[in-house]
């Protein structure tokens, strides 16, 4: 899934070229939904150059993220995403100077425009914040009577509810994500797997082994980034399960 970032970089680069070089201004969000009268008040050429350059910048940032993921430097990618957040907010604000209709006669920005900027900024921060939160490693806490999974989609499961616990080297094909998080090789939440059906995953895909916990409600599949830690976690869960039987 690392290549997703390259695909995004290529798409952003293409959009940047189309907007800046070929004047496809209808690709610019906000401009394409504005009335003809409002569009006439905009410096579309200046806006096109500005947005084109920003899309080039974003494409470069996603290439950097791809390289960091490729070399297993996911933690460093946090700072790249932070740069993307801050730069996106800056662009939303700065782009207003190309729209004369966004300002009052005295040169102050209209209140409606300020509200729009605030909403866009909050949504941007929220979306990217969720992406970053999903990259935080899952923590497993072994209590006396239950296993607690901390982080996105976390839950607690009693050892008595575990019908079977097994350690496997491979998983059936993942068919679809029903309600979950999937970025790079990090999979969290609800998915459907070939043969197993519905399962809740907390794994780094392609990084075996995996622990499959069978319950009456379905399957819970977990692992650690390190093979030895996954094996150790399996032994500890199995031990607690036997004691609770």
C-alpha positions in Angstrom: 0.0 0.0 0.0 3.0 2.3 0.0 2.4 3.0 -3.7 -0.9 4.8 -2.7 1.3 7.8 -1.9 2.9 7.7 -5.3 -0.5 7.5 -7.0 -1.6 10.5 -5.0 1.6 12.4 -5.9 1.0 11.6 -9.6 -2.6 12.8 -9.5 -1.7 16.0 -7.7 1.1 16.7 -10.1 -1.2 16.2 -13.1 -3.9 18.5 -11.6 -1.2 21.1 -10.9 -0.1 21.0 -14.6 -3.7 21.1 -15.9 -4.5 24.2 -13.7 -1.3 26.1 -14.1 -0.3 25.3 -17.6 -3.5 24.5 -19.3 -5.8 26.8 -17.3 -8.3 24.2 -16.2 -9.5 26.6 -13.5 -12.7 24.5 -13.1 -10.6 22.0 -11.2 -10.1 24.6 -8.4 -12.5 24.0 -5.5 -14.4 27.1 -4.7 -13.9 28.7 -8.1 -15.8 25.9 -9.9 -18.8 26.4 -7.6 -18.9 30.2 -7.7 -21.4 32.2 -9.7 -20.2 33.7 -13.0 -20.4 37.1 -11.4 -18.2 36.0 -8.5 -15.7 34.3 -10.9 -15.4 37.6 -12.8 -14.2 39.2 -9.6 -11.5 36.7 -9.2 -7.9 36.9 -10.5 -8.2 33.4 -12.0 -4.7 33.5 -13.6 -3.1 34.4 -10.3 -5.2 31.9 -8.4 -4.3 29.2 -11.0 -0.6 29.8 -10.6 -0.9 29.8 -6.8 -2.9 26.6 -6.7 -0.7 24.9 -9.3 2.4 25.6 -7.3 0.7 24.3 -4.2 -0.3 21.1 -5.9 3.3 20.6 -7.1 4.4 21.1 -3.4 1.8 18.5 -2.2 3.0 16.0 -4.8 6.5 16.4 -3.6 5.4 15.9 0.0 3.6 12.7 -0.8 6.7 11.4 -2.6 8.6 12.1 0.6 6.0 10.2 2.6 6.4 7.3 0.2 10.1 7.2 0.7 9.8 7.4 4.5 7.3 4.5 4.5 9.6 2.5 2.1 12.5 2.9 4.5 10.4 2.1 7.5 10.5 5.6 8.9 6.8 6.0 9.5 7.3 8.1 12.7 9.2 10.7 10.7 6.3 11.0 8.3 4.3 12.6 11.1 6.2 15.8 10.6 5.5 15.7 6.9 1.8 15.4 7.5 2.1 18.3 10.0 3.7 20.4 7.3 0.8 19.4 4.9 -1.8 20.5 7.6 -0.2 23.8 8.2 0.5 24.5 4.5 -3.1 23.7 3.6 -4.5 26.1 6.2 -2.1 28.7 4.8 -3.2 28.1 1.3 -6.9 28.4 2.2 -6.3 31.8 3.8 -3.8 33.1 1.2 -6.0 32.1 -1.8 -8.6 34.7 -0.6 -6.4 37.6 -1.9 -7.3 36.5 -5.5 -11.0 36.9 -4.8 -12.0 40.6 -4.6 -15.5 39.5 -3.7 -14.2 38.1 -0.4 -13.5 41.6 0.9 -15.5 44.6 2.1 -15.0 48.1 0.6 -12.7 49.0 3.5 -10.4 46.1 2.7 -11.5 43.8 5.6 -12.5 40.2 4.9 -16.2 39.5 4.9 -17.5 37.5 7.9 -18.9 34.7 5.7 -15.5 34.2 4.2 -13.9 34.0 7.6 -16.4 31.4 8.7 -15.7 29.4 5.5 -12.0 29.5 6.1 -12.5 28.4 9.7 -14.7 25.4 8.7 -12.3 24.3 6.0 -9.3 24.6 8.4 -11.1 22.5 11.1 -12.1 19.8 8.6 -8.6 19.6 7.2 -7.0 19.4 10.7 -9.6 16.8 11.7 -9.1 14.5 8.6 -5.3 14.6 8.7 -5.5 14.2 12.5 -7.4 11.0 12.1 -4.9 9.7 9.6 -2.1 10.4 12.1 -4.0 8.9 15.0 -4.4 5.7 13.0 -0.7 5.4 12.5 -0.1 5.3 16.3 0.9 1.8 17.2 -1.7 -0.4 18.9 -1.1 -1.2 22.5 -2.1 -4.5 24.1 -2.6 -4.6 27.9 -3.0 -8.1 29.5 -5.1 -7.8 32.6 -6.0 -10.7 34.9 -9.3 -11.4 33.3 -9.1 -9.7 29.9 -7.1 -8.4 27.0 -7.4 -4.7 26.4 -6.6 -3.2 23.0 -5.8 0.5 23.2 -6.0 3.0 20.3 -8.2 3.4 17.3 -11.1 0.8 17.3 -9.8 -0.5 20.6 -11.8 -2.9 22.9 -11.5 -5.3 25.7 -12.2 -9.0 25.5 -12.4 -11.5 28.3 -10.2 -14.6 28.2 -13.3 -16.7 29.0 -14.9 -15.4 25.7 -11.9 -16.6 23.7 -12.8 -20.0 22.1 -9.5 -20.5 20.5 -6.2 -18.7 20.1 -3.7 -19.6 17.3 -0.6 -18.2 15.8 -0.4 -18.3 12.0 2.1 -17.3 9.4 -0.4 -16.1 6.8 -4.0 -14.8 6.5 -6.8 -15.4 4.0 -7.2 -12.8 1.4 -8.7 -9.5 2.7 -11.8 -8.9 0.6 -13.2 -5.6 1.8 -12.9 -3.0 4.5 -16.4 -2.5 6.1 -15.5 0.0 8.8 -11.9 0.4 9.4 -8.6 2.2 8.8 -6.2 1.2 6.1 -3.0 3.1 5.4 0.3 1.8 4.2 0.4 -1.7 5.9 -1.6 -0.6 9.0 -5.0 -2.2 9.1 -7.4 -1.5 12.0 -11.1 -2.1 12.4 -13.6 -4.2 10.7 -12.8 -6.1 7.5 -14.1 -9.2 5.6 -11.6 -12.0 4.9 -11.9 -14.9 2.5 -13.0 -18.1 4.4 -13.2 -16.3 7.8 -15.7 -13.7 6.9 -16.1 -10.7 9.3 -13.0 -10.0 11.4 -11.6 -7.2 13.5 -8.0 -6.5 12.7 -5.2 -4.7 14.5 -2.2 -5.7 12.3 0.7 -4.6 10.2 -0.2 -6.6 7.0 2.6 -8.5 5.4 4.5 -8.7 8.8 3.7 -12.2 10.1 3.0 -14.0 12.4 -0.5 -13.1 13.3 -2.6 -14.1 16.3 -6.2 -15.2 15.5 -8.6 -15.1 18.5 -11.8 -17.0 17.9 -14.9 -15.8 19.7 -18.7 -16.2 19.4 -18.8 -12.8 17.8 -16.2 -13.6 15.2 -12.5 -13.2 14.8 -10.0 -10.8 16.3 -6.6 -10.7 14.5 -3.7 -8.9 16.0 0.1 -8.7 15.8 3.1 -6.6 16.8 5.6 -4.9 14.4 8.3 -7.3 15.7 8.0 -11.1 15.1 9.4 -12.0 18.5 7.0 -9.7 20.3 4.0 -11.2 18.5 5.1 -14.7 19.5 5.6 -13.5 23.1 2.1 -11.9 23.1 0.6 -15.1 21.8 2.2 -17.1 24.7 1.0 -14.6 27.3 -2.6 -14.6 25.9 -2.6 -18.4 25.8 -1.4 -18.6 29.4 -4.0 -16.2 30.7 -6.7 -18.1 28.7 -5.7 -21.4 30.2 -5.7 -20.0 33.8 -9.2 -18.6 33.2 -10.6 -21.9 31.9 
